[in-house]
């Protein structure tokens, strides 16, 4: 069974202006790598609108590939993320599948 990698990124406090300044570049980056991304989106605060991080589920062969992916993301390069955690995920349930 293939393993995916979950990349959980938390923004530095008060980074909204910085995040917006590289948002277009970030979107181009992920659009160009859509074949690697099973799921992605911003993490929201309790108000449901304030962005405070990013989640990726990547279909890459190994942790090093996940690290390379997030290291090259414009948000990472600009310093938007305070923390980045990468964990392997064994997909058991989803997309109409349960194994």
C-alpha positions as a Python dict, from the first residue, in 0.01 Angstrom:
ca = {
    (1, 'X'): (0, 0, 0),
    (2, 'X'): (142, 341, -87),
    (3, 'X'): (237, 580, 188),
    (4, 'X'): (167, 952, 158),
    (5, 'X'): (331, 1232, 351),
    (6, 'X'): (142, 1485, 559),
    (7, 'X'): (309, 1824, 580),
    (8, 'X'): (165, 2042, 855),
    (9, 'X'): (285, 2403, 857),
    (10, 'X'): (204, 2665, 1120),
    (11, 'X'): (251, 3033, 1040),
    (12, 'X'): (462, 3270, 1242),
    (13, 'X'): (243, 3504, 1449),
    (14, 'X'): (112, 3811, 1268),
    (15, 'X'): (232, 3691, 927),
    (16, 'X'): (-81, 3783, 729),
    (17, 'X'): (90, 4064, 535),
    (18, 'X'): (390, 3844, 455),
    (19, 'X'): (163, 3555, 353),
    (20, 'X'): (-35, 3780, 117),
    (21, 'X'): (284, 3918, -38),
    (22, 'X'): (389, 3573, -165),
    (23, 'X'): (45, 3416, -212),
    (24, 'X'): (45, 3439, -593),
    (25, 'X'): (392, 3285, -612),
    (26, 'X'): (285, 3007, -371),
    (27, 'X'): (-23, 2931, -580),
    (28, 'X'): (184, 2908, -899),
    (29, 'X'): (425, 2675, -719),
    (30, 'X'): (154, 2434, -602),
    (31, 'X'): (-32, 2452, -934),
    (32, 'X'): (286, 2341, -1113),
    (33, 'X'): (314, 2043, -876),
    (34, 'X'): (-53, 1943, -862),
    (35, 'X'): (36, 1586, -961),
    (36, 'X'): (215, 1544, -624),
    (37, 'X'): (-64, 1687, -410),
    (38, 'X'): (-348, 1463, -292),
    (39, 'X'): (-495, 1736, -69),
    (40, 'X'): (-392, 2086, 28),
    (41, 'X'): (-529, 2403, 177),
    (42, 'X'): (-483, 2675, 434),
    (43, 'X'): (-549, 2610, 799),
    (44, 'X'): (-792, 2860, 948),
    (45, 'X'): (-822, 3014, 1291),
    (46, 'X'): (-1132, 2989, 1511),
    (47, 'X'): (-1293, 3279, 1322),
    (48, 'X'): (-1301, 3064, 1007),
    (49, 'X'): (-1122, 3323, 794),
    (50, 'X'): (-780, 3402, 941),
    (51, 'X'): (-516, 3185, 778),
    (52, 'X'): (-269, 3040, 1022),
    (53, 'X'): (-99, 2756, 844),
    (54, 'X'): (-103, 2513, 555),
    (55, 'X'): (-169, 2142, 515),
    (56, 'X'): (-44, 1919, 235),
    (57, 'X'): (-96, 1549, 177),
    (58, 'X'): (170, 1457, -76),
    (59, 'X'): (202, 1155, -301),
    (60, 'X'): (581, 1141, -308),
    (61, 'X'): (814, 841, -281),
    (62, 'X'): (992, 935, 43),
    (63, 'X'): (1038, 1188, 321),
    (64, 'X'): (1325, 1358, 139),
    (65, 'X'): (1089, 1438, -149),
    (66, 'X'): (837, 1586, 94),
    (67, 'X'): (1114, 1793, 254),
    (68, 'X'): (1229, 1916, -87),
    (69, 'X'): (873, 2006, -182),
    (70, 'X'): (809, 2219, 126),
    (71, 'X'): (1159, 2371, 131),
    (72, 'X'): (1104, 2514, -216),
    (73, 'X'): (755, 2650, -141),
    (74, 'X'): (753, 3032, -158),
    (75, 'X'): (584, 3047, 185),
    (76, 'X'): (877, 2855, 336),
    (77, 'X'): (1139, 3062, 156),
    (78, 'X'): (971, 3388, 264),
    (79, 'X'): (957, 3283, 629),
    (80, 'X'): (579, 3247, 661),
    (81, 'X'): (603, 2917, 849),
    (82, 'X'): (715, 2899, 1211),
    (83, 'X'): (704, 2519, 1213),
    (84, 'X'): (685, 2241, 959),
    (85, 'X'): (609, 1882, 1058),
    (86, 'X'): (629, 1594, 812),
    (87, 'X'): (480, 1256, 892),
    (88, 'X'): (413, 947, 682),
    (89, 'X'): (47, 857, 641),
    (90, 'X'): (-82, 512, 559),
    (91, 'X'): (-409, 579, 373),
    (92, 'X'): (-665, 333, 504),
    (93, 'X'): (-992, 515, 447),
    (94, 'X'): (-1096, 772, 185),
    (95, 'X'): (-1186, 814, -179),
    (96, 'X'): (-1441, 537, -146),
    (97, 'X'): (-1177, 295, -22),
    (98, 'X'): (-1132, 115, 304),
    (99, 'X'): (-855, -141, 341),
}
